[in-house]
Structures are given as C-alpha cells and as structure tokens.
Amino acid sequence: MDLVLLAAELASFGLQQTVAVALASQGEVITEKSGILNIGIQGTIIMAAFAAALTNVYFEPSMGAYSPLMGVLAGMAVGAFVNFVFAFLSTKLNVDQVIAGFGLQLFAIGVTMTLLGMHVEGSFYDGTPLANTIPSLAVLQTPLLAVPVRYMYAVMFLLPLLVYLVLYRTKFGLHIRAAGENPKAAEVGGVNVGVTRMLATSLGGVFVGLAGAYLTVDLNSSYTTTFVAGITASVGFIAIAAVVAGAWKPAYVFGVALIFGFSLALISVFGQTSGWTYYVLTMVPYMITVATLAIASKRLRPPTALGSPYTKE
Amino acid sequence: MKGESPRGVVGATLIAAVPQIVALLLGLVAASLLILAAGYNPLVVFGTLFRSALETPSGQASVLTYTGIYTLTAIAFLVPGKASIWNVGANGQVYLGGIVAGVVAIYLPLPPILWPIAAIVLACVAGGIWGLVPGLLEAYRNASAIVTTIMMNYIAVALIDYMILGVIVIKVPTVAQYNDVVISQGAMIPTLPYFSSSIMVVVAVLVAIGTLYLLQKTTLGYRIRATGLGRQPAEAKGINPRTSKAMAMFLGGAIAGLAGAGDVLGVGHSCGTVACLQTDWAGGWFFGEGFAGMAAALVAANNPVGSIFSAAFFAVLVSGSSAVFTNFSGLNLYFFYAVQGLIVAFMAAPYLSKRIIGLVRGRRWT
C-alpha cells in the first residue's frame, strides 16, 4: 500500500474519530475536577446527539444551510441540562454517582430510541442522512486523497487551552478545584460547594453535548450524518478512560484522546482486509485503553473528593 | 436484632425494602408518563405487558428463562460489589461463557450428561478469566474496573463476532449463516416440565442460595465482605484485599459465564444456538443481560436471594415488552430500557425515597 495514501487516510479518519472523544473528555475533566464523577456521559452524549439531529431537521425549512448551527446549540444546551440534572441529583439528593451514571446511560438509550420509534418529526427517523450538515472548513488536496478539515478540529485543538485557562487562571476554576480536592476547606473559605459542582458539571456538559452534536450533524463512527442506533459506540467510556489516563490535566487528556481516536480509526483504514485482522482491529482500541489504564493508573491521584457526596454540617 | 421475634425480623426486612419499592414505583410512574407521551393509556399498556408475560405459554417460558439469566448476572454484579469492586462487565463475561459453551457443543462431542457439564464448566472458567483480568488490574494496578470491564465488553463482542462469523459459519459445512448453527441434542441442558424453558432458572435459584451461604458462612465470603469495608480495616483483620478482590471478580465472571452457557445450551428465547449471543448486541447498544442483572442486584440491595425476585420482575418486563411493541406502534423494546434506566437512577437515590416516605408519613420535605 502506498505510504503517502496510508498516512493521509490515517490522518483523515484519525482526526474524525478523535473529535467526539476529545470534546467529551475535556467536558468530563471540568466535571471531575469539581468532585463529580459522571460515569454516564455516554447518556449525555446520546441525548445531545438526538436533540441536535431533531433540532437540525426542525430548523431546516426556515434556516436552510444554517440549521446545523441550531443543532449544535441544541446539543450543547441538552448536554448542559442533562449534566446539570446529574449534578443536582449528586449534590442535593446524594445519589450514588456510579449507579446514577449507569441509570442515566440506560435511560438515555431507552428514551431516545423510544422517541425514534414514535416517528414524530422529520426524515431522520428512518436513518436518512440529514440534509444539512456542518460544511468543511477547507479540503486539503493530497495527490491521492482529499482530506477534509472540519470546523470541529479547530474547536478540538483549542478546547484544552480554554479548559486549562478556566481551571487554573480564573477564580471559578479555583473554586472548582477546591470543591473537588477539599470541599470542607472550600466551604470554610466561602465557596458554595454544591453550586460550584452544579455549575462545573453543567459547563462540562456543554462540551460533552458538543461531542454529541458532532456525532449527528457532523460525522459519527459509522460516517453517516444522522441519529442511528449505536451512534455513540463507546465514545463516552473511552473519554472517561482518557480523563484518567491523562491524569485530569487538559493537555495530557487531549493527547490520550488523540491516541484513542487514532486507534478507533484503524478499522476504517485497514478494515477492508478480511479474516481475523478485521476483528482484531475492532478490539485494538479497547485493548489500548485497558493497557493504558493498567500502565498509568498506578501513579495517578484523582481529585480527592471525586465521586463522594458532600453535605454541609 | 437480639431477642426479636421472627415476626419482628420479617417486619424489619420489609421496612428495609421500602426505599427499593418506592424506587420501583417511581420508575413505573415515570414510565407511565413516557407511555402517555406516546399517546397511550399506561394501564392498558402495562395490562397487555403483564398478561402477555404471565398468561401465554411463550411468555411464561420467557419469564422463567430471563429470571434465571438476570439472577445469575445480578450475582455476577453483587459478589464483586461486596468487595467494593464494580463489575459492569457481566455482558462480556456472559458472551465469553456462551461462546465457549457453544464451541464445546459444536466441536467436542462427548458422552451425554458429560457433554453439557464439560461445556458449562469451561464456560464458567472462560467467564471467570474475563472477570479476573479487570479484577487483577484494579487490585494490583489500581485501574478502575468500572472502565476496564466496559472495555472488556467491547473486546468480547469483537471476539464472539469473530468466533461466530469468522470461524463457526465458515468451518461448519451445513451452516450458511450464524443462526443456522444448531446445538446437538446431546449437549443441551434439560428442559423443565410443563414449560419450554431450560432448568437454568432452578440452577440460578440454587446458585443464589449458595452465594448467600458463601458470603455469610465461609472464609472466602468473610474475606470478600471484609475487603468491602476498605483497605485498612481488611488489612487489620489480616486479609489481603487484593487477592479477595481478584477472587470476587473471578467468581462473578464465572457465574456470568454460567448464564451464557445456559443461554446457548438451553431452550428459551429462540435459543439453543450461538445466535442468541448476538441478540442483546443487536443495534449496537449495550443492554440486556449485564445491565438488567445490575439493576436487579441494586433493587435487591445486593442480596443474592432477593435478586431472584427482582430478576423475576425485570424478566416479566422484558418478556411482556414484545407484546407491547407489536400492539402499540411507537413503543419498542427500547422503551423497556428507559424504564430500567429510570429504576436504576431512582435506586441510586435512597435519600430521595426516604424523603418521599417521610412526606407520606406527614413530615415536611426538608
């Protein structure tokens, strides 16, 4: 196989597969830094993806080519809302966050697929690709292959910087980290831990929702642009693994997301090969994830209060 | 509990079960709202669901089969749970057990009786190893089993797809596609009298009782429970929490593997072929056996014997749901997963249930 073509294909598919993991993992970094462990971001992604597709179709007649923009906004809003509900349950009702996270994921699958079955609106219910999607920013013409450059790539590369600035250069970021490390001390220092956690989780939800919107109004794992069953594949869980393996540091997490994203793309690049290689390639991303966690976890220190509810005394 | 009458013990158990029941009811209420949104009367829908599951022969067989499977996957979740390790990979462990049982049943002819037993034992070992890997990674490498067991699920799917589509379908001459693979009669496990469901439900009940005994009365059970108290308390009791965690995961995986073997080797829901392994992967979502078992374990507050009843409840829901989506267009199987997710979410909030119970008793919210 031609090496240049191979490199171009790998770059093209790799970046496409990385976007959702990268965006969702940055959102989860903010969430987890505040002490909330949302293991169910897969559920947030699914609902945001569905909302984005629905909104896109709804605004198609009135906004034409700009309807994907509304889809993206809807995805971000739904992401923020779902994560807010999760944070509310975690801070106000002291739910077990792991259980609630899986509940969220199951519910999200169930409710979106039930709504999909009701055929209330538009064409996307039967799997037809959306009429309007986000156009490419540019197309790089290599000798053998055109590599599209998407707007979301820019967002994906800039987001870790933004998350870093929020977490380490603002007062809000300081509050988030205090709530996640030592909520008691934070409360004494005048930080409202509950509110901070809810705000941080909702802000994280904006980016998790953006990942969901990317999957329907831009591209998804099966390279269709609409909401279909199984659309999120394993994005949410891989994003959570990236947060752990990236030691909760935005830049590292992005680096790990790139590795995971490119490993997910292997199947698209080499997938045509028949026989056992096809199946091995489908396993590789998950093996890499497990191996990364096995190597990295030993030395890592999560935010001290991660996953444990905080009650005022 | 000292000096209490048996009646007092039963009463205390019932009171302890109230938050669980409230969560179940909240889940059903929320489900009713979903049904209303779909434009149907919830009472009619649930009536159809329960009648189809409990009054038709196929419904009854399905309820029994799923009760067995969910009880086993509930135990696969709760045994590691007692050692405070999250086994959310029962799905993958079921697949591994199922495919190993299937391979033995297709390729390894043995005398009657011995054949299914060998298949089941190997299935348990396979499921156990699939659980042991994340168990060891958490115990010795600090890698959270929540994430690694999920990853092991995806690896298991690729593995069974390869075994079924890449090996069995190609190598067995009489097979054109995967659901043609019929397990030989000699390798099947016996069927219950009166119902067309395998004896796995009986096995599952026995396993549940055995698990209760194991956890409460044996050294291994004591080690597992002590590990659940935390690392320092366990070490203070002279227990190595690492080996107990790994053991608990092996046990959980082995029991899930048993569920997989029962799925493939027993009649029930269109099974008796390796094809049934793919039914709960259909559509590309993860749901089915693993998560239903987790929900059942949570509803039963991680009590193995209680899990039989909560498993039966979810078995009724899933068995009746096919009648729901044939009779009410717009509702589909996924509706059942929404209900299940809601129940799990409410289960996570015993605090909420306690508040509601307080409200019912006439206290104010806060």
Interface residues (C-beta under 8 A of the other chain):
Chain A: I39 G43 L89 L93 N94 V95 D96 Q97 V98 I99 A100 F102 G103 L104 Q105 L106 F107 A108 I109 G110 V111 T112 M113 T114 L116 G117 M118 H119 A229 G230 I231 A233 S234 F237 I240 A241 V244 G275 W276 Y278 Y279 V280 T282 M283 P285 Y286 M287 T289 V290 L293 A294 I295 S297 K298 L300
Chain B: L34 A38 W86 V88 P134 L137 R141 N142 A143 S144 I146 V147 T148 I150 M151 M152 Y154 I155 V157 A158 L159 D161 Y162 G166 G283 G284 W285 F287 F291 M294 A295 L298 F325 G330 L331 N332 Y334 F335 F336 Y337 A338 V339 Q340 G341 L342 I343 V344 A345 F346 M347 A348 A349 Y351 L352
